[in-house]
């Protein structure tokens, strides 16, 4: 087997401390992006500056996209992987501040990890349990502090297991204060009336690649099929007809997200992409397809933001994986297929931020944590993430 640059990096760091591994990964990403895009180092752009007060002006909006399933550098930012992310590399990163070392110190399961990003606290519940996060979500902070209506905060989630992601079990927030949750697979499944219809949509309905037998009990504030026309201004027939033309669940999620943007122009929209998680099936080509599709869909969402007068020039977009995947040389892992080792390679990811007042084509290689996103959103949108131990990221909030 020919050693790839990533494998050589891993071999050199086999006995290194986690923070040393994270720093090395960050340096590798930064150096690659400098060569590929001419990106500047953050130290040459950002001077020391105090954080602004938490007084996000009305009219500001934020769109967050998470990659459920995690993509390794080998298939993305390393030289051999750049062909899989042409939109991120050539369109989005040149407009963004890119954080090359985002550390996830929590549980590496997709629902619980996404809940940790949503709350700004490392949640500790069973990843496969149908429970709400213990800590207040970003949606509850925003709606309560800014006195915003339910229609101003939405989540589009890929899996029925994410039904409770929109609101917490916290006694100071909880029922009625969170985001509306739309589960496109749930809507499509309810719309099907025969086995023949089901066969046509089988590629869109598989719910969990890691544990295909898991079927969580649905609860939370997700909309149901009979509400779709009222909420999305989209008939069941139109939704089903369009779904038939799509290649993946993530395309269906982005289709729904665009409808939400047109109908409600929510100030806080969260979209989780999950196609990459097909890696658990062990098929490398499908894993690469998931990366390429996520790359394209992120660019489509940014284009939708720029072309919508309600969003253009007032929206900050964040893109980040929930975590990484195992390395090829770790004896306890399964390479691209899983994320079970919990080592530094699985925990060290990245994030990019685009929007007004965000520096363009800049790489920040100091470590930040995934739980820092919620306080950062608080600084932008004017709420206090009071229960989060995370810190606002000054490169985005100053």
Residue, then its C-alpha position, 0 to 999 in steps of 0.5 A: x500500500x502506498x502511504x498517503x500524506x495523511x497516513x505519513x502524518x499519522x505514523x509520525x504522530x503515533x505517540x503524540x499527545x492529542x493536542x499535538x495531533x490536533x495542531x499538526x492536522x491544523x497546520x496541514x489543513x492551513x498549508x494546503x489551503x494557502x497553496x490551493x486558495x492563497x489564504x492568509x493566516x489569521x494573525x496577519x488579518x486579525x488584530x487584538x480586539x475585545x468582543x462586542x457586547x451581545x447586542x445582535x441587531x434585528x435583521x441579522x440571520x444565521x444559517x448553520x449546516x452540519x455534516x453528519x457522518x464526518x469526512x476525513x481530510x484524506x477525502x477532502x482537504x488533502x491533495x488527493x481529496x480536493x477533487x471531491x470538494x470543488x465548491x467548498x474549495x473554489x467558491x466558499x473557502x475564498x469567501x470565508x474565515x476557515x477554522x482549521x482546528x475545531x475540537x469535539x470533546x464529546x460523544x461521537x454519535x450523530x444525534x448526541x454530537x449534533x445536540x452538543x453543537x446545538x446546545x453549546x454543552x457536551x451532552x451525555x445522553x444515549x445517542x440512540x435514545x429518543x430524548x431531548x437535550x438536557x441543556x437549552x438549545x440555541x433556538x430557545x436562547x434566541x427566541x426567549x431573549x429576542x422574543x421571537x415567534x416560533x416561525x423564526x427558528x427551524x431545523x431540517x433534520x435527516x433522520x427520525x432520531x433527530x425529532x427532539x433536537x429543536x427543544x430541550x428538557x431544561x426547566x427554564x426553557x423546554x416545550x413551546x420555546x424551541x425550533x420547529x423541526x421538519x423531518x423530510x423522511x418522516x413526511x415522505x414516508x407518511x405520504x406513501x400509500x402503497x408498496x409500489x410507491x415505497x419501492x420508488x423512494x427506498x433510496x430516500x427512506x433509509x433512516x440510520x446507516x449505523x444502526x438500521x434496525x433502530x426506530x426511535x419513538x417520534x416526539x417533539x415539535x416536528x410538523x406532520x404531513x397534514x401540516x405541510x401545506x400550511x407550513x411549507x405552502x407545498x402540497x403532498x403531491x408536489x412534495x412526493x413528485x419532487x422527491x421522486x426526482x432526487x438522488x438522496x435524503x440530503x437533497x430533499x432536506x435542502x429542498x425543504x430548507x429553501x421552501x422555509x427560507x421563501x415562506x418564513x425567512x427564519x432568522x435561525x435555520x439549522x440544516x443537518x446533512x447526513x448522506x456521508x454517513x452511508x460510509x457505515x455500509x462499508x462502500x467507499x464509492x458511496x461515501x465519496x458520493x456523499x462528500x461530493x453531494x454535501x459539497x454541492x448542496x452547501x454551495x446551493x444553500x449559499x447561492x440561495x442565501x445570496x439570491x434571496x433579498x431577505x437573506x442577502x448581505x445580512x446572513x452569516x453561514x456556518x458549515x462544520x462536521x459533527x466529528x471526523x472518522x477513524x484513520x486507516x492505520x488505527x488498529x482499533x478503528x475501521x478507517x473511513x467506515x466508522x468513528x469509534x476510536x475517539x482519537x484526535x483524528x476523529x475529534x479534530x474537525x473544521x468550520x467555515x464562516x461566511x457572511x457580512x463582516x466575516x474576513x474572506x480567505x483567511x485561515x485560523x489555526x488556533x484550537x476552538x471547540x464545537x461548543x463555541x458555536x452557540x455563544x458565537x451565534x449569541x454574539x451575532x443574534x443578540x442572546x446570552x448562551x448562559x448555560x454554555x461553557x463555550x466561548x464566542x469566537x472573536x474572529x467572527x464576532x468582532 
